[in-house]
């Protein structure tokens, strides 16, 4: 279950936050009116870094806390559904046994009980669908919050670092490990989250 949540988060992050490099020319062009101290033309340097989103999802304290909360909610929903389903199955078995031994005073009374049980089964099926929908919504909301948290931090982080692009490592086929800023970003995210929890 933990891996499923992490994979869902990673897939969402990949689809929403994937940045792509278009085509860049290899030559640096001279920009009129911009010159360096020695009269040399300033050129823009293309700086690229990448992060491993799956590592962030596994090691980011906020992500773990949200995942733990999701698991507790899922367990509570499973328990609620399981208790109602077990109670219904017990009542259905008792009804079947009562029918077989002729325990109902009339056929109408047996039909009423059958209809009541059918209605209860429909309610349990509806509950199952509602709980599944709630869990899916919680997961979607969690993914959005995580993505917003990571993207918000990266914007602040990049003000000083001035990377042209920060890519998701899932999109990088070959990359210099020196460009991997995952650990640095993770430390910053966890420090920011710890500080926010103290407030």
C-alpha positions in Angstrom: 0.0 0.0 0.0 2.9 2.4 0.9 4.5 1.7 -2.5 1.2 2.2 -4.3 0.8 5.7 -2.8 4.4 6.6 -3.6 4.0 5.4 -7.2 0.8 7.4 -7.6 2.5 10.5 -6.2 5.5 10.0 -8.5 3.3 9.5 -11.6 1.2 12.6 -10.7 4.4 14.6 -10.2 5.9 13.3 -13.5 2.8 14.3 -15.4 2.3 17.7 -13.8 5.8 18.9 -13.1 7.8 17.3 -16.0 9.9 20.0 -17.6 11.1 19.5 -21.1 14.1 21.0 -22.9 13.3 22.1 -26.4 16.1 22.7 -28.9 19.0 24.9 -28.0 21.7 26.1 -30.3 25.3 25.3 -29.3 26.6 28.8 -30.0 26.3 31.7 -27.6 24.9 34.8 -29.2 26.0 38.3 -28.5 23.3 40.5 -27.0 23.6 44.1 -28.1 23.9 46.6 -25.2 25.1 44.0 -22.7 28.8 43.8 -22.2 30.9 42.6 -19.3 33.5 44.5 -17.3 36.3 43.7 -19.8 34.2 44.6 -22.8 33.3 40.9 -23.4 29.7 40.1 -24.3 27.7 38.5 -21.5 26.2 35.2 -22.5 23.5 33.3 -20.7 24.7 30.0 -19.2 22.4 27.1 -19.4 22.4 25.5 -16.0 20.5 22.2 -15.5 19.8 20.2 -12.3 17.6 17.2 -11.6 15.9 15.6 -8.7 14.7 12.1 -8.1 11.1 12.5 -7.2 10.7 9.0 -5.9 13.4 9.6 -3.3 11.6 12.8 -2.3 8.3 11.0 -1.9 9.9 8.3 0.3 12.1 10.6 2.4 10.2 13.8 2.7 8.7 14.0 6.2 5.5 15.8 5.0 5.0 13.1 2.4 5.4 10.4 5.0 3.0 12.1 7.4 0.4 12.5 4.7 0.8 8.8 3.7 0.4 7.7 7.3 -2.7 9.8 7.6 -4.1 8.3 4.4 -3.3 4.7 5.6 -5.2 5.4 8.9 -8.2 6.8 7.0 -8.1 3.8 4.7 -8.0 1.4 7.7 -10.9 3.2 9.3 -13.0 3.0 6.1 -12.1 -0.7 5.7 -13.1 -1.4 9.3 -16.4 0.5 8.9 -17.3 -1.4 5.7 -16.1 -4.7 7.0 -18.2 -4.5 10.2 -21.4 -3.6 8.2 -20.7 -6.3 5.7 -20.1 -9.0 8.4 -23.3 -7.9 10.2 -25.3 -8.1 7.0 -23.9 -11.6 6.1 -24.8 -12.8 9.5 -28.4 -11.5 9.2 -28.7 -13.0 5.7 -27.5 -16.4 6.9 -30.0 -16.2 9.8 -32.8 -15.3 7.4 -31.9 -18.2 5.1 -31.9 -20.6 8.0 -35.3 -19.2 9.3 -36.8 -19.7 5.8 -35.6 -23.2 5.6 -37.0 -24.3 8.9 -40.3 -22.4 8.3 -39.7 -19.9 11.1 -41.8 -17.1 9.6 -45.5 -16.8 10.6 -46.5 -15.8 7.0 -45.0 -15.5 3.6 -45.6 -11.7 3.7 -43.4 -11.4 6.8 -40.6 -13.4 5.1 -40.9 -11.1 2.0 -40.6 -8.0 4.2 -37.5 -9.4 5.8 -36.0 -10.3 2.5 -36.7 -6.8 1.1 -35.2 -5.2 4.2 -32.0 -7.3 3.7 -31.9 -6.4 0.0 -32.1 -2.7 0.9 -29.3 -3.1 3.5 -27.1 -4.9 0.9 -27.7 -2.0 -1.5 -26.7 0.5 1.3 -23.5 -1.5 1.9 -22.6 -1.5 -1.8 -23.3 2.3 -1.9 -21.1 2.7 1.2 -18.3 0.8 -0.5 -18.5 3.1 -3.5 -18.6 6.2 -1.4 -15.6 5.2 0.7 -13.6 4.3 -2.4 -14.4 7.7 -3.9 -13.4 9.5 -0.6 -10.1 7.6 -0.5 -9.4 8.5 -4.2 -10.2 12.2 -3.4 -8.0 12.2 -0.3 -5.1 10.7 -2.4 -5.6 13.3 -5.1 -5.6 16.1 -2.5 -2.5 14.7 -0.9 -0.7 14.5 -4.2 -1.7 18.1 -5.0 -0.4 19.3 -1.6 2.8 17.5 -2.0 3.4 18.8 -5.5 2.5 22.4 -4.4 4.9 22.0 -1.4 7.8 20.7 -3.6 7.2 23.2 -6.4 6.9 26.1 -3.9 10.2 25.1 -2.3 12.0 24.7 -5.6 11.0 28.2 -6.7 12.5 29.7 -3.5 15.5 27.4 -3.7 16.2 28.4 -7.3 16.2 32.1 -6.6 19.8 31.7 -5.3 20.9 28.7 -7.4 19.6 30.2 -10.7 19.2 27.0 -12.6 17.7 27.3 -16.1 15.9 24.0 -15.6 15.3 21.6 -12.7 14.2 18.4 -14.2 12.5 15.3 -12.8 15.1 12.5 -13.0 12.3 10.3 -14.4 12.8 12.3 -17.6 16.6 12.1 -17.6 18.1 9.2 -19.4 21.8 10.2 -18.8 22.9 12.7 -16.3 25.9 13.9 -14.4 25.5 12.9 -10.7 26.9 16.4 -9.9 23.7 17.8 -11.3 21.6 15.6 -8.9 20.3 18.0 -6.3 17.9 15.6 -4.6 19.6 15.3 -1.3 20.1 19.1 -1.0 16.4 19.7 -1.9 15.3 17.0 0.5 17.3 18.5 3.4 15.8 21.9 2.7 12.2 20.5 2.4 12.5 18.6 5.7 14.0 21.6 7.5 11.2 23.9 6.2 8.6 21.3 7.2 10.1 20.9 10.7 10.1 24.7 11.2 6.5 25.0 10.0 5.4 22.2 12.5 6.9 24.2 15.4 4.8 27.2 14.7 
